[in-house]
């Protein structure tokens, strides 16, 4: 019924649509819409680094969300989203159950972090339920770590 698969090019337009979703943009650090050209370049650049991971979450073979791990100097940073029509239905919890199994070996060696805008209360709650803990907080955002 549910699956978490590695990104493939057939997901390019899904990811593009999700990234430009009004709600998603509202709670992103970069709130501007992106062009399809910029998106394609970002995907190519991101996947060029072998340690970066983009997963697509499926419900009944329909792509309904994404989890991304982007490697930076101090760890791997998480970005995630769920499609608009299925938000607030418990899918994030299900997706993170699959995600945590995929990254279990990674988190033994590296930090898995998430930066969340403080106004994004729902994501703060979702990540707390997904075994992330607050490790730093400032006026703009909260940094969380997967344990």
DANOR-V896475 format. One record per backbone hydrogen bond with DSSP energy under -0.5 kcal/mol. CO is the residue of the C=O (numbers start at 1). NH is the residue of the N-H. E is the energy in kcal/mol with one decimal. If there is no record, write none. Layout:
<<CO;NH;E> <CO;NH;E>>
This chain:
<<1;60;-3.3> <3;58;-3.4> <5;56;-3.3> <8;11;-2.5> <9;12;-1.6> <11;15;-2.6> <12;16;-2.1> <13;17;-2.6> <14;18;-2.6> <15;19;-2.6> <16;20;-1.4> <18;21;-1.0> <21;25;-2.8> <22;26;-1.9> <23;27;-1.1> <24;27;-0.6> <25;28;-1.7> <29;31;-0.7> <35;39;-2.3> <36;40;-2.6> <37;41;-2.1> <38;42;-2.4> <39;43;-2.7> <40;44;-2.5> <41;45;-2.7> <42;46;-2.9> <43;47;-2.8> <44;48;-1.1> <45;49;-0.7> <46;49;-0.8> <48;50;-0.7> <49;52;-1.5> <53;69;-3.2> <54;7;-2.9> <55;67;-1.7> <56;5;-2.7> <57;64;-3.5> <57;65;-1.1> <58;3;-1.8> <59;62;-2.0> <62;59;-2.4> <64;83;-2.8> <65;57;-2.9> <66;81;-2.0> <67;55;-3.1> <68;70;-0.5> <68;79;-1.9> <69;53;-2.6> <69;71;-0.5> <70;77;-2.9> <72;75;-1.4> <75;72;-3.0> <76;113;-3.6> <77;70;-2.5> <79;68;-3.1> <81;66;-2.4> <83;86;-1.6> <84;87;-1.1> <86;89;-0.8> <90;94;-1.5> <91;95;-3.1> <92;96;-2.8> <93;97;-1.5> <94;98;-1.6> <95;99;-2.7> <96;100;-2.8> <97;101;-1.0> <98;102;-1.7> <99;103;-2.0> <101;104;-0.6> <103;107;-2.8> <104;108;-0.7> <105;109;-0.7> <106;109;-1.1> <106;110;-2.0> <111;76;-3.2> <111;113;-0.6> <112;146;-2.9> <113;78;-3.1> <114;116;-0.6> <114;144;-2.9> <116;142;-2.9> <117;120;-2.2> <119;121;-1.5> <120;124;-2.0> <121;125;-2.3> <122;126;-2.7> <123;127;-2.9> <124;128;-1.7> <125;129;-2.1> <126;130;-1.1> <127;132;-2.4> <128;131;-1.3> <131;147;-2.8> <133;145;-2.6> <136;143;-2.7> <140;118;-2.3> <141;138;-2.4> <142;116;-2.8> <143;135;-2.7> <143;136;-1.5> <144;114;-2.3> <145;133;-2.7>>
